[in-house]
């Protein structure tokens, strides 16, 4: 089974795509040739056994999930610029690599949350011992992942994330 097929299977099993979308994307992948991938919506629909509108919906889902990339072609016909064929590219990411990355990121987040919890508990103990106002509100800002800004930056650097330009 190719990695694109295994990716489709995993998405179908996790109910992120429907069975019809799975069939449409399999039909799209079957057009792959040495010159590229550029079937019409009608060709995909006939191979998948569905309507053209279903093909369009399935492709929109695939674009949103990032498993198919579309390049629109323009061509000059009788002095006018018209839409040409769409060229498609299947984004193939090995499923095992994605699972390993997810496990890594999960562990990183758990460690960061544990550090944050320890820091919070130690501050609470210090405050109760000193019988003063809580320092909780004076702590450094926390991101949505429960990590401080500096922890998040260090984590991003450790995984090689450079940010958007």
C-alpha positions as CSV (number, residue, x, y, z in Angstrom):
1,X,0.0,0.0,0.0
2,X,1.4,3.4,-1.0
3,X,1.8,6.1,1.6
4,X,-1.0,8.2,-0.1
5,X,-3.3,5.2,0.1
6,X,-2.4,4.6,3.8
7,X,-3.0,8.3,4.5
8,X,-6.4,8.1,2.9
9,X,-7.2,5.0,4.9
10,X,-6.2,6.6,8.2
11,X,-8.3,9.7,7.4
12,X,-11.3,7.6,6.6
13,X,-10.9,5.5,9.7
14,X,-10.6,8.6,11.9
15,X,-13.8,10.0,10.1
16,X,-12.0,13.1,8.9
17,X,-13.1,12.2,5.3
18,X,-16.2,10.4,4.0
19,X,-16.2,7.2,2.0
20,X,-17.1,9.2,-1.2
21,X,-14.2,11.5,-0.6
22,X,-11.9,8.5,-0.2
23,X,-13.1,7.0,-3.5
24,X,-12.6,10.4,-5.3
25,X,-9.1,10.8,-4.0
26,X,-8.2,7.2,-4.9
27,X,-9.6,7.9,-8.4
28,X,-7.5,11.0,-8.6
29,X,-4.3,9.1,-7.6
30,X,-5.0,6.5,-10.3
31,X,-4.4,9.2,-12.9
32,X,-0.8,9.7,-11.8
33,X,1.5,9.4,-14.8
34,X,5.0,10.3,-15.9
35,X,3.8,13.7,-17.2
36,X,1.9,14.6,-14.0
37,X,-1.6,14.6,-12.7
38,X,-4.2,16.7,-14.5
39,X,-7.5,14.9,-15.0
40,X,-10.8,16.8,-15.4
41,X,-13.5,16.8,-12.8
42,X,-15.6,14.7,-15.3
43,X,-12.9,12.1,-15.7
44,X,-12.5,11.8,-11.9
45,X,-16.2,11.5,-11.5
46,X,-16.6,8.7,-14.0
47,X,-13.7,6.7,-12.5
48,X,-15.1,7.2,-8.9
49,X,-18.7,6.6,-9.9
50,X,-20.1,9.8,-8.5
51,X,-21.2,13.3,-9.6
52,X,-18.9,16.2,-10.6
53,X,-20.2,18.2,-7.6
54,X,-19.1,15.4,-5.3
55,X,-15.7,15.5,-6.9
56,X,-15.4,19.2,-6.3
57,X,-16.5,18.9,-2.7
58,X,-14.0,16.0,-2.1
59,X,-11.2,18.0,-3.7
60,X,-12.0,21.1,-1.5
61,X,-11.8,18.8,1.6
62,X,-8.4,17.5,0.4
63,X,-7.1,21.0,-0.2
64,X,-8.2,22.0,3.3
65,X,-6.6,18.9,4.9
66,X,-3.4,19.5,2.9
67,X,-3.2,16.2,1.2
68,X,-3.7,17.5,-2.4
69,X,-2.3,20.7,-3.9
70,X,-3.8,22.4,-6.9
71,X,-2.1,24.6,-9.5
72,X,-4.5,26.5,-11.8
73,X,-3.4,26.8,-15.4
74,X,-4.4,29.7,-17.6
75,X,-4.3,29.6,-21.4
76,X,-5.0,32.0,-24.2
77,X,-7.8,31.0,-26.5
78,X,-8.8,33.3,-29.4
79,X,-7.2,36.3,-27.7
80,X,-8.9,35.7,-24.4
81,X,-7.4,34.2,-21.3
82,X,-9.4,31.2,-20.1
83,X,-9.1,28.7,-17.3
84,X,-7.1,25.6,-18.4
85,X,-6.7,22.3,-16.8
86,X,-5.9,22.1,-13.1
87,X,-2.6,20.3,-12.2
88,X,-2.7,18.3,-9.0
89,X,0.1,17.2,-6.7
90,X,-0.5,14.5,-4.0
91,X,1.2,15.5,-0.7
92,X,2.6,12.2,0.5
93,X,3.8,12.1,4.1
94,X,4.6,8.7,5.6
95,X,2.1,7.9,8.2
96,X,4.6,6.5,10.6
97,X,6.6,9.8,10.5
98,X,3.4,11.7,11.3
99,X,2.6,9.4,14.2
100,X,6.2,9.7,15.6
101,X,6.0,13.5,15.4
102,X,2.6,13.5,17.1
103,X,4.0,11.3,19.9
104,X,7.0,13.6,20.2
105,X,4.9,16.8,20.4
106,X,2.6,15.2,22.9
107,X,5.5,14.3,25.2
108,X,6.9,17.8,24.9
109,X,3.6,19.4,25.9
110,X,3.2,17.0,28.8
111,X,6.7,17.9,30.1
112,X,6.0,21.6,29.7
113,X,2.7,21.3,31.6
114,X,4.4,19.3,34.4
115,X,7.1,22.1,34.7
116,X,4.4,24.7,34.8
117,X,2.4,22.8,37.4
118,X,5.5,22.4,39.6
119,X,6.3,26.1,39.3
120,X,2.7,27.0,40.2
121,X,2.7,24.7,43.2
122,X,6.0,26.0,44.5
123,X,4.8,29.6,44.2
124,X,1.6,28.7,46.1
125,X,3.7,27.1,48.9
126,X,6.0,30.1,49.1
127,X,3.0,32.5,49.3
128,X,1.3,30.5,52.0
129,X,4.5,30.3,54.0
130,X,5.0,34.1,53.7
131,X,1.3,34.8,54.2
132,X,1.4,37.4,51.4
133,X,-0.5,38.1,48.2
134,X,-0.2,35.4,45.5
135,X,2.5,35.7,43.0
136,X,0.5,33.7,40.5
137,X,-0.6,36.8,38.7
138,X,3.0,38.1,38.4
139,X,4.2,34.9,36.7
140,X,5.4,35.1,33.1
141,X,2.6,34.9,30.4
142,X,1.3,31.5,29.5
143,X,0.6,30.4,26.0
144,X,-2.4,28.3,25.0
145,X,-0.3,25.1,25.3
146,X,0.4,25.9,29.0
147,X,4.0,26.8,28.3
148,X,5.7,30.1,29.1
149,X,6.8,32.2,26.2
150,X,10.4,31.3,26.7
151,X,9.7,27.6,27.1
152,X,7.6,27.7,23.8
153,X,10.5,29.4,22.0
154,X,13.0,26.8,23.3
155,X,10.7,24.0,22.3
156,X,10.2,25.4,18.8
157,X,14.0,25.7,18.3
158,X,14.5,22.2,19.5
159,X,12.1,20.8,16.8
160,X,13.6,23.0,14.2
161,X,10.6,25.3,13.6
162,X,11.6,28.6,12.1
163,X,8.2,30.3,11.9
164,X,6.5,31.9,8.9
165,X,8.1,34.6,6.9
